[in-house]
Amino acid sequence: MWYFAWVLGVGFAVLLAIMNAMWGENEAARAAAGRHALGDTDLP
């Protein structure tokens, strides 16, 4: 039954990678929205 634990581990690693990418995109959008709210629109 080692394969069951292996599949769960790989699935969890993939889920963690996807969640990390989504969090990073959300942080970039939040930073851009914060700059826009402050009127600082010349920054990328």
DSSP file (Angstrom, degrees, kcal/mol; ACC not computed):
  #  RESIDUE AA STRUCTURE BP1 BP2  ACC     N-H-->O    O-->H-N    N-H-->O    O-->H-N    TCO  KAPPA ALPHA  PHI   PSI    X-CA   Y-CA   Z-CA
    1    1 A M    >>        0   0    0      0, 0.0     4,-1.2     0, 0.0     3,-0.8   0.000 360.0 360.0 360.0  12.6    0.0    0.0    0.0
    2    2 A W  H 3>  +     0   0    0      1,-0.2     4,-2.2     2,-0.2     5,-0.1   0.832 360.0  63.4 -61.6 -30.6    3.0    2.3   -0.3
    3    3 A Y  H 3> S+     0   0    0      1,-0.2     4,-2.7     2,-0.2    -1,-0.2   0.824  96.4  57.2 -65.6 -30.7    1.6    3.5   -3.6
    4    4 A F  H <> S+     0   0    0     -3,-0.8     4,-2.2     2,-0.2    -1,-0.2   0.935 109.9  43.6 -64.8 -45.8   -1.5    4.9   -1.8
    5    5 A A  H  X S+     0   0    0     -4,-1.2     4,-2.4     2,-0.2    -2,-0.2   0.876 113.5  52.8 -66.0 -36.7    0.7    7.1    0.4
    6    6 A W  H  X S+     0   0    0     -4,-2.2     4,-2.6     2,-0.2     5,-0.2   0.926 109.7  47.2 -65.0 -44.8    2.8    8.1   -2.6
    7    7 A V  H  X S+     0   0    0     -4,-2.7     4,-2.6     1,-0.2    -2,-0.2   0.906 112.9  49.5 -64.1 -41.7   -0.2    9.2   -4.6
    8    8 A L  H  X S+     0   0    0     -4,-2.2     4,-2.4     2,-0.2    -1,-0.2   0.908 111.7  49.1 -63.2 -40.9   -1.5   11.2   -1.6
    9    9 A G  H  X S+     0   0    0     -4,-2.4     4,-2.2     2,-0.2    -2,-0.2   0.915 112.9  45.7 -65.2 -43.6    1.8   12.8   -1.2
   10   10 A V  H  X S+     0   0    0     -4,-2.6     4,-2.4     2,-0.2    -2,-0.2   0.912 112.9  51.3 -66.1 -41.9    2.2   13.8   -4.8
   11   11 A G  H  X S+     0   0    0     -4,-2.6     4,-2.5    -5,-0.2    -2,-0.2   0.907 110.7  48.3 -61.0 -42.1   -1.4   15.0   -4.9
   12   12 A F  H  X S+     0   0    0     -4,-2.4     4,-2.6     2,-0.2    -1,-0.2   0.894 110.4  51.4 -65.8 -39.5   -0.8   17.2   -1.8
   13   13 A A  H  X S+     0   0    0     -4,-2.2     4,-2.2     2,-0.2    -2,-0.2   0.904 111.4  47.4 -64.3 -40.8    2.4   18.6   -3.3
   14   14 A V  H  X S+     0   0    0     -4,-2.4     4,-2.4     2,-0.2    -2,-0.2   0.923 112.1  50.0 -65.5 -43.7    0.6   19.5   -6.5
   15   15 A L  H  X S+     0   0    0     -4,-2.5     4,-2.6     1,-0.2    -2,-0.2   0.912 110.6  49.9 -60.7 -42.7   -2.2   21.1   -4.5
   16   16 A L  H  X S+     0   0    0     -4,-2.6     4,-2.3     1,-0.2    -1,-0.2   0.896 110.1  50.4 -63.6 -40.5    0.3   23.1   -2.5
   17   17 A A  H  X S+     0   0    0     -4,-2.2     4,-2.1     2,-0.2    -2,-0.2   0.905 112.0  47.5 -64.7 -41.1    2.0   24.3   -5.7
   18   18 A I  H  X S+     0   0    0     -4,-2.4     4,-2.4     2,-0.2    -2,-0.2   0.926 112.8  48.1 -65.8 -44.6   -1.3   25.4   -7.2
   19   19 A M  H  X S+     0   0    0     -4,-2.6     4,-2.4     1,-0.2    -2,-0.2   0.882 110.4  52.5 -64.4 -37.4   -2.3   27.2   -4.0
   20   20 A N  H  X S+     0   0    0     -4,-2.3     4,-2.3     2,-0.2    -1,-0.2   0.905 110.1  48.1 -64.5 -42.0    1.1   28.9   -3.8
   21   21 A A  H  X S+     0   0    0     -4,-2.1     4,-2.1     2,-0.2    -2,-0.2   0.910 112.3  48.9 -64.9 -41.8    0.8   30.2   -7.4
   22   22 A M  H  X S+     0   0    0     -4,-2.4     4,-2.1     1,-0.2    -2,-0.2   0.893 111.1  50.3 -65.3 -39.2   -2.7   31.5   -6.7
   23   23 A W  H  X S+     0   0    0     -4,-2.4     4,-2.5     2,-0.2    -2,-0.2   0.906 109.4  51.4 -64.8 -41.9   -1.6   33.2   -3.5
   24   24 A G  H  X S+     0   0    0     -4,-2.3     4,-1.9     1,-0.2    -2,-0.2   0.901 110.4  47.9 -63.2 -41.1    1.3   34.9   -5.4
   25   25 A E  H  X S+     0   0    0     -4,-2.1     4,-2.0     1,-0.2    -1,-0.2   0.894 111.9  50.5 -65.6 -38.8   -1.0   36.2   -8.1
   26   26 A N  H  X S+     0   0    0     -4,-2.1     4,-2.5     2,-0.2    -2,-0.2   0.893 108.4  51.8 -67.3 -39.4   -3.4   37.5   -5.5
   27   27 A E  H  X S+     0   0    0     -4,-2.5     4,-2.4     2,-0.2    -1,-0.2   0.900 109.4  50.1 -63.7 -40.3   -0.7   39.3   -3.6
   28   28 A A  H  X S+     0   0    0     -4,-1.9     4,-2.2     2,-0.2    -1,-0.2   0.909 112.0  47.6 -64.6 -41.1    0.5   41.0   -6.8
   29   29 A A  H  X S+     0   0    0     -4,-2.0     4,-2.3     2,-0.2    -2,-0.2   0.890 111.6  50.5 -67.2 -39.0   -3.1   42.1   -7.6
   30   30 A R  H  X S+     0   0    0     -4,-2.5     4,-2.2     2,-0.2    -2,-0.2   0.900 110.4  49.6 -65.7 -39.8   -3.5   43.4   -4.0
   31   31 A A  H  X S+     0   0    0     -4,-2.4     4,-2.2     2,-0.2    -2,-0.2   0.910 111.9  48.3 -65.2 -41.4   -0.3   45.4   -4.2
   32   32 A A  H  X S+     0   0    0     -4,-2.2     4,-2.2     1,-0.2    -2,-0.2   0.899 111.7  49.5 -65.6 -39.9   -1.3   46.9   -7.5
   33   33 A A  H  X S+     0   0    0     -4,-2.3     4,-2.3     2,-0.2    -1,-0.2   0.876 109.7  52.1 -66.9 -36.7   -4.8   47.8   -6.1
   34   34 A G  H  X S+     0   0    0     -4,-2.2     4,-1.4     2,-0.2    -2,-0.2   0.902 110.3  47.6 -65.6 -41.0   -3.1   49.4   -3.0
   35   35 A R  H  <>S+     0   0    0     -4,-2.2     5,-2.2     1,-0.2     4,-0.4   0.891 112.1  50.4 -66.1 -38.7   -0.9   51.5   -5.2
   36   36 A H  H ><5S+     0   0    0     -4,-2.2     3,-1.0     1,-0.2    -2,-0.2   0.889 107.4  53.2 -66.9 -38.6   -3.8   52.5   -7.4
   37   37 A A  H 3<5S+     0   0    0     -4,-2.3    -1,-0.2     1,-0.3    -2,-0.2   0.825 108.6  50.7 -66.3 -30.2   -5.9   53.5   -4.3
   38   38 A L  T 3<5S-     0   0    0     -4,-1.4    -1,-0.3    -5,-0.2    -2,-0.2   0.526 117.2-114.2 -84.2  -5.3   -3.0   55.7   -3.1
   39   39 A G  T < 5S+     0   0    0     -3,-1.0     2,-1.2    -4,-0.4    -3,-0.2   0.575  76.4 131.0  85.0   9.0   -2.8   57.4   -6.5
   40   40 A D      < +     0   0    0     -5,-2.2     3,-0.4    -6,-0.2    -1,-0.2  -0.683  17.3 149.0 -96.0  80.9    0.6   56.0   -7.3
   41   41 A T        +     0   0    0     -2,-1.2    -1,-0.2     1,-0.2    -5,-0.1   0.455  50.2  79.7 -97.2  -1.3   -0.1   54.7  -10.8
   42   42 A D  S    S+     0   0    0     -3,-0.1    -1,-0.2     2,-0.0    -2,-0.1   0.630  76.3  87.1 -82.8 -11.3    3.4   55.2  -12.3
   43   43 A L              0   0    0     -3,-0.4    -8,-0.0     1,-0.1    -3,-0.0  -0.614 360.0 360.0 -84.9 147.5    4.8   52.0  -10.7
   44   44 A P              0   0    0      0, 0.0    -1,-0.1     0, 0.0   -12,-0.1   0.505 360.0 360.0 -69.9 360.0    4.3   48.7  -12.5
